[in-house]
Amino acid sequence: MAAAFGREPRLLRPPYGAVDDEVRAAAKACGVKALVTWTYDFTTWSGTPPTPQLEAGDIGLLHFTPTPTPAADLERALGAAKAAGLEPAALMPHLRAAGIV
């Protein structure tokens, strides 16, 4: 990864959000500092309700899917944030402040 991108990854989003002791150990052995999962998947095909009740600190997941569009999924996520009185924020500054990365 470092050869291709110039640095080693510090975060890992486990496939399907599957986290157990084996995943934690493998991630640690690879130098991963934190596993990142999500509260809601805003991709149209997921089971997330149309407007979930978001809370501060929730993490939304989006995929680049052809149906209907990533833009529609993003609008749904932003609408849920607005309905909850929240503003989206980048994750990295919060992880840095917590000393994770």
N, CA, C and O atoms as CSV, one atom per row, in Angstrom:
chain,resi,resn,atom,element,x,y,z
A,1,MET,N,N,0.823,-1.193,0.000
A,1,MET,CA,C,0.000,0.000,0.000
A,1,MET,C,C,0.864,1.253,0.000
A,1,MET,O,O,0.570,2.220,-0.702
A,2,ALA,N,N,1.920,1.228,0.783
A,2,ALA,CA,C,2.788,2.402,0.853
A,2,ALA,C,C,3.428,2.680,-0.497
A,2,ALA,O,O,3.553,3.839,-0.893
A,3,ALA,N,N,3.833,1.640,-1.207
A,3,ALA,CA,C,4.449,1.828,-2.519
A,3,ALA,C,C,3.460,2.421,-3.512
A,3,ALA,O,O,3.830,3.245,-4.349
A,4,ALA,N,N,2.218,2.006,-3.419
A,4,ALA,CA,C,1.205,2.479,-4.371
A,4,ALA,C,C,0.660,3.854,-4.008
A,4,ALA,O,O,0.394,4.667,-4.894
A,5,PHE,N,N,0.490,4.122,-2.711
A,5,PHE,CA,C,-0.196,5.343,-2.293
A,5,PHE,C,C,0.652,6.309,-1.474
A,5,PHE,O,O,0.194,7.402,-1.142
A,6,GLY,N,N,1.875,5.922,-1.145
A,6,GLY,CA,C,2.754,6.832,-0.430
A,6,GLY,C,C,2.690,6.745,1.079
A,6,GLY,O,O,3.473,7.398,1.768
A,7,ARG,N,N,1.768,5.946,1.611
A,7,ARG,CA,C,1.708,5.759,3.062
A,7,ARG,C,C,0.888,4.508,3.379
A,7,ARG,O,O,0.091,4.029,2.572
A,8,GLU,N,N,1.119,4.012,4.571
A,8,GLU,CA,C,0.393,2.829,5.024
A,8,GLU,C,C,-0.999,3.223,5.516
A,8,GLU,O,O,-1.150,4.286,6.117
A,9,PRO,N,N,-2.001,2.409,5.282
A,9,PRO,CA,C,-3.339,2.718,5.810
A,9,PRO,C,C,-3.366,2.578,7.327
A,9,PRO,O,O,-2.710,1.697,7.882
A,10,ARG,N,N,-4.102,3.421,7.981
A,10,ARG,CA,C,-4.242,3.375,9.432
A,10,ARG,C,C,-5.654,2.974,9.852
A,10,ARG,O,O,-5.883,2.604,11.004
A,11,LEU,N,N,-6.593,3.048,8.919
A,11,LEU,CA,C,-7.988,2.711,9.204
A,11,LEU,C,C,-8.415,1.549,8.331
A,11,LEU,O,O,-7.887,1.357,7.236
A,12,LEU,N,N,-9.372,0.775,8.817
A,12,LEU,CA,C,-9.910,-0.332,8.038
A,12,LEU,C,C,-11.417,-0.373,8.218
A,12,LEU,O,O,-11.926,-0.331,9.338
A,13,ARG,N,N,-12.121,-0.455,7.096
A,13,ARG,CA,C,-13.561,-0.721,7.144
A,13,ARG,C,C,-13.714,-2.186,6.794
A,13,ARG,O,O,-13.590,-2.565,5.629
A,14,PRO,N,N,-13.986,-3.023,7.802
A,14,PRO,CA,C,-14.102,-4.449,7.522
A,14,PRO,C,C,-15.271,-4.726,6.573
A,14,PRO,O,O,-16.330,-4.110,6.693
A,15,PRO,N,N,-15.078,-5.648,5.636
A,15,PRO,CA,C,-16.181,-5.992,4.731
A,15,PRO,C,C,-17.428,-6.390,5.521
A,15,PRO,O,O,-17.357,-7.168,6.472
A,16,TYR,N,N,-18.542,-5.850,5.116
A,16,TYR,CA,C,-19.844,-6.112,5.751
A,16,TYR,C,C,-19.889,-5.643,7.209
A,16,TYR,O,O,-20.853,-5.937,7.916
A,17,GLY,N,N,-18.887,-4.936,7.656
A,17,GLY,CA,C,-18.858,-4.477,9.036
A,17,GLY,C,C,-18.573,-5.588,10.021
A,17,GLY,O,O,-18.786,-5.427,11.223
A,18,ALA,N,N,-18.092,-6.718,9.523
A,18,ALA,CA,C,-17.847,-7.881,10.378
A,18,ALA,C,C,-16.586,-7.667,11.216
A,18,ALA,O,O,-15.479,-7.586,10.684
A,19,VAL,N,N,-16.770,-7.578,12.524
A,19,VAL,CA,C,-15.649,-7.373,13.439
A,19,VAL,C,C,-15.713,-8.445,14.519
A,19,VAL,O,O,-16.736,-8.626,15.179
A,20,ASP,N,N,-14.605,-9.145,14.684
A,20,ASP,CA,C,-14.460,-10.093,15.778
A,20,ASP,C,C,-12.996,-10.082,16.203
A,20,ASP,O,O,-12.202,-9.310,15.666
A,21,ASP,N,N,-12.640,-10.917,17.145
A,21,ASP,CA,C,-11.262,-10.914,17.654
A,21,ASP,C,C,-10.249,-11.238,16.559
A,21,ASP,O,O,-9.144,-10.696,16.562
A,22,GLU,N,N,-10.611,-12.111,15.628
A,22,GLU,CA,C,-9.699,-12.463,14.541
A,22,GLU,C,C,-9.448,-11.260,13.627
A,22,GLU,O,O,-8.315,-11.019,13.211
A,23,VAL,N,N,-10.492,-10.520,13.323
A,23,VAL,CA,C,-10.340,-9.318,12.486
A,23,VAL,C,C,-9.504,-8.277,13.221
A,23,VAL,O,O,-8.621,-7.659,12.627
A,24,ARG,N,N,-9.774,-8.079,14.500
A,24,ARG,CA,C,-8.994,-7.118,15.290
A,24,ARG,C,C,-7.512,-7.487,15.302
A,24,ARG,O,O,-6.652,-6.625,15.127
A,25,ALA,N,N,-7.218,-8.769,15.508
A,25,ALA,CA,C,-5.824,-9.216,15.560
A,25,ALA,C,C,-5.136,-9.042,14.209
A,25,ALA,O,O,-3.989,-8.600,14.150
A,26,ALA,N,N,-5.821,-9.385,13.135
A,26,ALA,CA,C,-5.240,-9.245,11.795
A,26,ALA,C,C,-4.999,-7.775,11.479
A,26,ALA,O,O,-3.958,-7.422,10.926
A,27,ALA,N,N,-5.948,-6.923,11.823
A,27,ALA,CA,C,-5.795,-5.490,11.570
A,27,ALA,C,C,-4.618,-4.928,12.356
A,27,ALA,O,O,-3.823,-4.155,11.823
A,28,LYS,N,N,-4.507,-5.314,13.615
A,28,LYS,CA,C,-3.405,-4.836,14.450
A,28,LYS,C,C,-2.063,-5.296,13.887
A,28,LYS,O,O,-1.099,-4.531,13.872
A,29,ALA,N,N,-2.000,-6.541,13.425
A,29,ALA,CA,C,-0.763,-7.072,12.851
A,29,ALA,C,C,-0.353,-6.315,11.591
A,29,ALA,O,O,0.825,-6.282,11.237
A,30,CYS,N,N,-1.321,-5.714,10.923
A,30,CYS,CA,C,-1.035,-4.941,9.703
A,30,CYS,C,C,-0.809,-3.462,9.992
A,30,CYS,O,O,-0.625,-2.675,9.064
A,31,GLY,N,N,-0.820,-3.073,11.268
A,31,GLY,CA,C,-0.575,-1.679,11.622
A,31,GLY,C,C,-1.807,-0.796,11.609
A,31,GLY,O,O,-1.689,0.425,11.716
A,32,VAL,N,N,-2.978,-1.382,11.482
A,32,VAL,CA,C,-4.218,-0.604,11.495
A,32,VAL,C,C,-4.454,-0.077,12.906
A,32,VAL,O,O,-4.343,-0.823,13.879
A,33,LYS,N,N,-4.778,1.207,13.016
A,33,LYS,CA,C,-4.983,1.843,14.312
A,33,LYS,C,C,-6.436,1.818,14.757
A,33,LYS,O,O,-6.719,1.864,15.954
A,34,ALA,N,N,-7.378,1.744,13.788
A,34,ALA,CA,C,-8.790,1.751,14.151
A,34,ALA,C,C,-9.615,1.054,13.082
A,34,ALA,O,O,-9.340,1.162,11.887
A,35,LEU,N,N,-10.634,0.337,13.542
A,35,LEU,CA,C,-11.623,-0.246,12.646
A,35,LEU,C,C,-12.794,0.723,12.591
A,35,LEU,O,O,-13.263,1.201,13.625
A,36,VAL,N,N,-13.259,1.007,11.397
A,36,VAL,CA,C,-14.353,1.954,11.227
A,36,VAL,C,C,-15.559,1.213,10.682
A,36,VAL,O,O,-15.500,0.605,9.614
A,37,THR,N,N,-16.636,1.268,11.414
A,37,THR,CA,C,-17.891,0.701,10.943
A,37,THR,C,C,-18.891,1.838,10.789
A,37,THR,O,O,-18.491,3.002,10.815
A,38,TRP,N,N,-20.135,1.552,10.635
A,38,TRP,CA,C,-21.121,2.584,10.348
A,38,TRP,C,C,-22.390,2.320,11.124
A,38,TRP,O,O,-22.641,1.204,11.578
A,39,THR,N,N,-23.184,3.361,11.269
A,39,THR,CA,C,-24.463,3.267,11.952
A,39,THR,C,C,-25.570,2.992,10.942
A,39,THR,O,O,-26.460,2.179,11.191
A,40,TYR,N,N,-25.508,3.674,9.802
A,40,TYR,CA,C,-26.520,3.515,8.751
A,40,TYR,C,C,-25.852,3.423,7.391
A,40,TYR,O,O,-24.892,4.141,7.109
A,41,ASP,N,N,-26.360,2.544,6.561
A,41,ASP,CA,C,-25.933,2.425,5.170
A,41,ASP,C,C,-26.997,3.124,4.329
A,41,ASP,O,O,-28.134,2.659,4.241
A,42,PHE,N,N,-26.627,4.227,3.720
A,42,PHE,CA,C,-27.595,5.012,2.950
A,42,PHE,C,C,-27.715,4.575,1.494
A,42,PHE,O,O,-28.401,5.224,0.705
A,43,THR,N,N,-27.055,3.483,1.138
A,43,THR,CA,C,-27.186,2.984,-0.215
A,43,THR,C,C,-28.617,2.490,-0.410
A,43,THR,O,O,-29.172,1.819,0.460
A,44,THR,N,N,-29.202,2.820,-1.541
A,44,THR,CA,C,-30.615,2.549,-1.797
A,44,THR,C,C,-31.009,1.106,-1.507
A,44,THR,O,O,-32.110,0.865,-1.012
A,45,TRP,N,N,-30.147,0.145,-1.799
A,45,TRP,CA,C,-30.514,-1.253,-1.622
A,45,TRP,C,C,-30.371,-1.756,-0.201
A,45,TRP,O,O,-30.681,-2.916,0.069
A,46,SER,N,N,-29.911,-0.917,0.718
A,46,SER,CA,C,-29.729,-1.372,2.102
A,46,SER,C,C,-31.061,-1.379,2.848
A,46,SER,O,O,-32.086,-0.937,2.328
A,47,GLY,N,N,-31.023,-1.887,4.071
A,47,GLY,CA,C,-32.223,-1.942,4.894
A,47,GLY,C,C,-32.443,-0.703,5.738
A,47,GLY,O,O,-33.350,-0.691,6.570
A,48,THR,N,N,-31.649,0.335,5.556
A,48,THR,CA,C,-31.804,1.560,6.328
A,48,THR,C,C,-33.146,2.210,6.003
A,48,THR,O,O,-33.502,2.326,4.830
A,49,PRO,N,N,-33.900,2.636,7.023
A,49,PRO,CA,C,-35.164,3.322,6.745
A,49,PRO,C,C,-34.930,4.588,5.921
A,49,PRO,O,O,-33.831,5.141,5.942
A,50,PRO,N,N,-35.956,5.056,5.193
A,50,PRO,CA,C,-35.794,6.257,4.357
A,50,PRO,C,C,-35.232,7.453,5.113
A,50,PRO,O,O,-34.381,8.169,4.584
A,51,THR,N,N,-35.692,7.681,6.337
A,51,THR,CA,C,-35.164,8.774,7.148
A,51,THR,C,C,-34.884,8.250,8.551
A,51,THR,O,O,-35.726,8.370,9.440
A,52,PRO,N,N,-33.706,7.671,8.751
A,52,PRO,CA,C,-33.383,7.163,10.090
A,52,PRO,C,C,-33.200,8.307,11.073
A,52,PRO,O,O,-32.929,9.441,10.678
A,53,GLN,N,N,-33.347,8.005,12.337
A,53,GLN,CA,C,-33.166,9.004,13.393
A,53,GLN,C,C,-31.692,9.082,13.751
A,53,GLN,O,O,-31.214,8.346,14.615
A,54,LEU,N,N,-30.973,9.978,13.082
A,54,LEU,CA,C,-29.538,10.127,13.318
A,54,LEU,C,C,-29.271,10.824,14.641
A,54,LEU,O,O,-30.064,11.640,15.111
A,55,GLU,N,N,-28.132,10.478,15.226
A,55,GLU,CA,C,-27.649,11.138,16.435
A,55,GLU,C,C,-26.214,11.572,16.195
A,55,GLU,O,O,-25.526,11.009,15.345
A,56,ALA,N,N,-25.763,12.565,16.936
A,56,ALA,CA,C,-24.381,13.022,16.811
A,56,ALA,C,C,-23.438,11.837,16.984
A,56,ALA,O,O,-23.598,11.035,17.904
A,57,GLY,N,N,-22.464,11.736,16.101
A,57,GLY,CA,C,-21.492,10.659,16.157
A,57,GLY,C,C,-21.819,9.478,15.265
A,57,GLY,O,O,-20.964,8.619,15.050
A,58,ASP,N,N,-23.039,9.411,14.740
A,58,ASP,CA,C,-23.382,8.333,13.817
A,58,ASP,C,C,-22.535,8.443,12.553
A,58,ASP,O,O,-22.169,9.540,12.131
A,59,ILE,N,N,-22.234,7.307,11.963
A,59,ILE,CA,C,-21.465,7.269,10.722
A,59,ILE,C,C,-22.349,6.691,9.632
A,59,ILE,O,O,-22.927,5.616,9.789
A,60,GLY,N,N,-22.446,7.416,8.527
A,60,GLY,CA,C,-23.215,6.957,7.384
A,60,GLY,C,C,-22.305,6.362,6.335
A,60,GLY,O,O,-21.207,6.865,6.097
A,61,LEU,N,N,-22.758,5.290,5.706
A,61,LEU,CA,C,-22.003,4.620,4.656
A,61,LEU,C,C,-22.721,4.814,3.331
A,61,LEU,O,O,-23.941,4.674,3.248
A,62,LEU,N,N,-21.961,5.136,2.300
A,62,LEU,CA,C,-22.500,5.248,0.944
A,62,LEU,C,C,-21.649,4.390,0.024
A,62,LEU,O,O,-20.440,4.265,0.221
A,63,HIS,N,N,-22.279,3.801,-0.978
A,63,HIS,CA,C,-21.580,3.048,-2.007
A,63,HIS,C,C,-21.832,3.738,-3.344
A,63,HIS,O,O,-22.826,4.446,-3.511
A,64,PHE,N,N,-20.936,3.527,-4.277
A,64,PHE,CA,C,-21.164,4.026,-5.627
A,64,PHE,C,C,-21.932,2.965,-6.397
A,64,PHE,O,O,-21.344,2.026,-6.934
A,65,THR,N,N,-23.233,3.117,-6.446
A,65,THR,CA,C,-24.098,2.149,-7.115
A,65,THR,C,C,-24.803,2.813,-8.287
A,65,THR,O,O,-25.045,4.020,-8.253
A,66,PRO,N,N,-25.134,2.063,-9.310
A,66,PRO,CA,C,-25.782,2.659,-10.471
A,66,PRO,C,C,-27.263,2.950,-10.278
A,66,PRO,O,O,-27.817,3.752,-11.030
A,67,THR,N,N,-27.936,2.328,-9.295
A,67,THR,CA,C,-29.378,2.485,-9.178
A,67,THR,C,C,-29.749,2.978,-7.802
A,67,THR,O,O,-29.308,2.347,-6.841
A,68,PRO,N,N,-30.525,4.054,-7.597
A,68,PRO,CA,C,-30.775,5.008,-8.672
A,68,PRO,C,C,-29.531,5.807,-8.999
A,68,PRO,O,O,-29.138,5.869,-10.164
A,69,THR,N,N,-28.890,6.427,-7.999
A,69,THR,CA,C,-27.610,7.106,-8.229
A,69,THR,C,C,-26.954,7.358,-6.880
A,69,THR,O,O,-27.641,7.425,-5.861
A,70,PRO,N,N,-25.638,7.497,-6.862
A,70,PRO,CA,C,-24.990,7.898,-5.606
A,70,PRO,C,C,-25.505,9.258,-5.125
A,70,PRO,O,O,-25.580,9.500,-3.920
A,71,ALA,N,N,-25.857,10.141,-6.055
A,71,ALA,CA,C,-26.366,11.462,-5.663
A,71,ALA,C,C,-27.676,11.333,-4.897
A,71,ALA,O,O,-27.895,12.056,-3.925
A,72,ALA,N,N,-28.545,10.429,-5.318
A,72,ALA,CA,C,-29.818,10.227,-4.611
A,72,ALA,C,C,-29.571,9.685,-3.204
A,72,ALA,O,O,-30.237,10.092,-2.251
A,73,ASP,N,N,-28.613,8.766,-3.077
A,73,ASP,CA,C,-28.284,8.230,-1.756
A,73,ASP,C,C,-27.696,9.316,-0.862
A,73,ASP,O,O,-28.016,9.385,0.325
A,74,LEU,N,N,-26.844,10.160,-1.424
A,74,LEU,CA,C,-26.265,11.257,-0.660
A,74,LEU,C,C,-27.345,12.234,-0.223
A,74,LEU,O,O,-27.322,12.708,0.913
A,75,GLU,N,N,-28.283,12.540,-1.096
A,75,GLU,CA,C,-29.393,13.429,-0.726
A,75,GLU,C,C,-30.189,12.848,0.431
A,75,GLU,O,O,-30.598,13.580,1.332
A,76,ARG,N,N,-30.412,11.541,0.414
A,76,ARG,CA,C,-31.133,10.889,1.502
A,76,ARG,C,C,-30.358,11.009,2.812
A,76,ARG,O,O,-30.949,11.281,3.858
A,77,ALA,N,N,-29.041,10.809,2.763
A,77,ALA,CA,C,-28.217,10.937,3.962
A,77,ALA,C,C,-28.222,12.375,4.480
A,77,ALA,O,O,-28.363,12.607,5.681
A,78,LEU,N,N,-28.069,13.329,3.581
A,78,LEU,CA,C,-28.081,14.735,3.994
A,78,LEU,C,C,-29.436,15.144,4.545
A,78,LEU,O,O,-29.512,15.930,5.489
A,79,GLY,N,N,-30.509,14.616,3.961
A,79,GLY,CA,C,-31.856,14.894,4.465
A,79,GLY,C,C,-32.048,14.364,5.877
A,79,GLY,O,O,-32.664,15.022,6.716
A,80,ALA,N,N,-31.516,13.170,6.138
A,80,ALA,CA,C,-31.613,12.593,7.484
A,80,ALA,C,C,-30.829,13.441,8.483
A,80,ALA,O,O,-31.286,13.664,9.604
A,81,ALA,N,N,-29.658,13.910,8.080
A,81,ALA,CA,C,-28.862,14.770,8.967
A,81,ALA,C,C,-29.604,16.074,9.255
A,81,ALA,O,O,-29.666,16.522,10.400
A,82,LYS,N,N,-30.154,16.666,8.227
A,82,LYS,CA,C,-30.893,17.924,8.401
A,82,LYS,C,C,-32.094,17.720,9.315
A,82,LYS,O,O,-32.358,18.551,10.184
A,83,ALA,N,N,-32.826,16.622,9.127
A,83,ALA,CA,C,-33.999,16.343,9.956
A,83,ALA,C,C,-33.611,16.196,11.426
A,83,ALA,O,O,-34.409,16.499,12.313
A,84,ALA,N,N,-32.392,15.734,11.684
A,84,ALA,CA,C,-31.917,15.556,13.060
A,84,ALA,C,C,-31.219,16.800,13.596
A,84,ALA,O,O,-30.775,16.816,14.744
A,85,GLY,N,N,-31.120,17.853,12.764
A,85,GLY,CA,C,-30.433,19.066,13.199
A,85,GLY,C,C,-28.923,18.901,13.248
A,85,GLY,O,O,-28.244,19.575,14.023
A,86,LEU,N,N,-28.399,18.005,12.420
A,86,LEU,CA,C,-26.965,17.727,12.403
A,86,LEU,C,C,-26.336,18.181,11.098
A,86,LEU,O,O,-27.019,18.329,10.085
A,87,GLU,N,N,-25.034,18.400,11.132
A,87,GLU,CA,C,-24.280,18.709,9.925
A,87,GLU,C,C,-23.234,17.626,9.725
A,87,GLU,O,O,-22.565,17.233,10.680
A,88,PRO,N,N,-23.082,17.137,8.504
A,88,PRO,CA,C,-22.048,16.144,8.256
A,88,PRO,C,C,-20.665,16.706,8.585
A,88,PRO,O,O,-20.408,17.901,8.438
A,89,ALA,N,N,-19.791,15.819,9.031
A,89,ALA,CA,C,-18.434,16.221,9.371
A,89,ALA,C,C,-17.472,15.135,8.907
A,89,ALA,O,O,-17.823,13.956,8.856
A,90,ALA,N,N,-16.280,15.539,8.578
A,90,ALA,CA,C,-15.244,14.585,8.192
A,90,ALA,C,C,-14.821,13.773,9.414
A,90,ALA,O,O,-14.769,14.297,10.527
A,91,LEU,N,N,-14.527,12.522,9.207
A,91,LEU,CA,C,-14.150,11.637,10.301
A,91,LEU,C,C,-12.727,11.882,10.790
A,91,LEU,O,O,-12.476,11.854,11.995
A,92,MET,N,N,-11.797,12.122,9.875
A,92,MET,CA,C,-10.378,12.201,10.241
A,92,MET,C,C,-10.065,13.226,11.328
A,92,MET,O,O,-9.309,12.900,12.243
A,93,PRO,N,N,-10.598,14.439,11.282
A,93,PRO,CA,C,-10.278,15.383,12.371
A,93,PRO,C,C,-10.673,14.862,13.739
A,93,PRO,O,O,-9.973,15.115,14.719
A,94,HIS,N,N,-11.778,14.140,13.825
A,94,HIS,CA,C,-12.218,13.588,15.107
A,94,HIS,C,C,-11.288,12.464,15.573
A,94,HIS,O,O,-10.994,12.341,16.762
A,95,LEU,N,N,-10.833,11.649,14.622
A,95,LEU,CA,C,-9.905,10.578,14.973
A,95,LEU,C,C,-8.562,11.149,15.397
A,95,LEU,O,O,-7.936,10.638,16.326
A,96,ARG,N,N,-8.114,12.203,14.728
A,96,ARG,CA,C,-6.857,12.854,15.122
A,96,ARG,C,C,-6.966,13.446,16.522
A,96,ARG,O,O,-6.054,13.301,17.337
A,97,ALA,N,N,-8.089,14.118,16.801
A,97,ALA,CA,C,-8.280,14.736,18.110
A,97,ALA,C,C,-8.293,13.689,19.218
A,97,ALA,O,O,-7.878,13.958,20.345
A,98,ALA,N,N,-8.774,12.490,18.885
A,98,ALA,CA,C,-8.810,11.409,19.868
A,98,ALA,C,C,-7.484,10.650,19.946
A,98,ALA,O,O,-7.337,9.729,20.749
A,99,GLY,N,N,-6.510,11.045,19.097
A,99,GLY,CA,C,-5.213,10.400,19.105
A,99,GLY,C,C,-5.195,9.038,18.441
A,99,GLY,O,O,-4.277,8.251,18.670
A,100,ILE,N,N,-6.197,8.746,17.620
A,100,ILE,CA,C,-6.284,7.438,16.975
A,100,ILE,C,C,-5.410,7.378,15.742
A,100,ILE,O,O,-4.805,6.343,15.463
A,101,VAL,N,N,-5.334,8.453,15.011
A,101,VAL,CA,C,-4.470,8.493,13.807
A,101,VAL,C,C,-3.575,9.702,13.855
A,101,VAL,O,O,-2.778,9.916,12.942
